[in-house]
Every structure is written in structure tokens, then in C-alpha cells.
Amino acid sequence: MSIERNKTWLFRIIPIQNLEFNLLNGLYCKKAGIVDPSYVSIGSQEIISRRDTIDVKCYPDTKVNDYVPFYFSVRTPMLYNIYTGMGVPAKPQEEIIYLCCKLTDLASETFQWCYTDGNAANAITRFYNDLKDLEQLDWHSITTTDFRTNNVDGDEDRLRKKHSEFLVLNHVPTKYIKAIIVKNSKIASQVNAILAKLALKIPVHTNPNQEFYF
């Protein structure tokens, strides 16, 4: 599959409660220790902690939690788990928003970056730091809405591959957030109020093409 780099977006999902801090400070990796005093967690603490010890294979002196993670995919199994309360505290989808960055902005000499062909916490996942290897990712798994293990293709590895990640060492400044996606107009109004308070101009889109939420 040929990948159009200039049209490829990266997505980070956060609860709206964390938005103002993220916009004020940019996005920091877990191990940076720069945390919103009112931080709301949406992930599995067990998995997040495990990432403290997992090597980034193309930069072996670093761990996964030294990096700010993004997905290539939207409507991920992680969002489904948050929505249903499967293994994590349940949270309404409308409280989850997408921070959107461009691949070509982050895959640059400004950052130390890499990407994976699946969930970075999985032992079999491969890491890459050259964009020529983008075609090694399973883009069908990344883009499909059918991420069940028992799927029509019989691909038992789909769940891992759907969670392919793009990782940026330490910090992503706010200026690289090029759009914010929300579920409905109510949340769009709240996000726009925060942007106005901080004198930031970032486009806010409400679930384009109905692709981002369950």
C-alpha cells in the first residue's frame, strides 16, 4: 500500500479535562514527570506502567514511556474500552477528544521519533525510524472498523496492529497540534472557550464523516 505522507495524520486521545494543561504546556511523555495536578487518566495503569520498562528497539537507550505516543488510527480499541469500561474506568465518549498532528511535522529533524507496527507494549512489535518503512505497517488493520480477533479475514493479530503508534521523544510543543476533533457541538463549544481563553487558534471539528466515535 502506498502511503501519502503529506496526508497522514497522527492522533492522541485525551479527556477534555486535561485539554487546558496540554495546550498551555504542550504534550509531555510520562517519564518527564510534568503532570497536570488535576490530571484525569483514561488508560490501563498496568499497561502504562509496563511501558516504563520496554525498550524502544531502534533507540535502545530509551524506554517507551520516554516518548509521547500517537495513533495512526481513529476509533481504536482503546477508545472502545474507555466507552464500555472494559479494563479501565468507563467514561462517556463525548469527554474524549482527539489532538491531531501531521506526520510530516513530527517526522522531522526537530524531534527524535519512531513508529511501530503494533502496540508498543507488545514483545513482537517492530520499531522503525525511517519513513520508507511505513509500508511495513498493516494499513488495513489500522484503518478498518472491524478490529475483533475473530474477524472476517481470520487475522488474530489485528488488535495489536490496529494500535500502531508514532512516538516522539520527551515533548511535543502546542504549535504542532493542528486540529482538535470532538464528538458533538456541546464539547466543541467547551473546547473553543478554552482556546479563546488561551488565545490559541486551532480548528475544532465535530466528528468528521462520523469516523471518530462509536
PEQUI-V370063 format. One record per run of one state. SS is the DSSP state (hx for helix, st for strand, lp for the rest). FROM is the first residue (numbers start at 1). TO is the last residue. If there is no record, write none. Layout:
# PEQUI-V370063
<<SS,FROM,TO> <SS,FROM,TO>>
This chain:
# PEQUI-V370063
<<lp,1,4> <hx,5,7> <lp,8,8> <st,9,15> <hx,16,25> <lp,26,26> <st,27,28> <lp,29,29> <hx,30,32> <lp,33,44> <hx,45,50> <lp,51,54> <st,55,56> <lp,57,58> <st,59,63> <hx,64,66> <st,67,71> <lp,72,76> <hx,77,84> <lp,85,92> <hx,93,95> <st,96,102> <hx,103,106> <lp,107,112> <st,113,116> <lp,117,126> <st,127,128> <lp,129,130> <hx,131,136> <lp,137,138> <hx,139,143> <lp,144,157> <hx,158,162> <lp,163,164> <st,165,169> <lp,170,170> <st,171,172> <lp,173,173> <hx,174,176> <lp,177,178> <st,179,182> <lp,183,184> <hx,185,197> <lp,198,202> <st,203,206> <lp,207,207> <hx,208,210> <lp,211,214>>
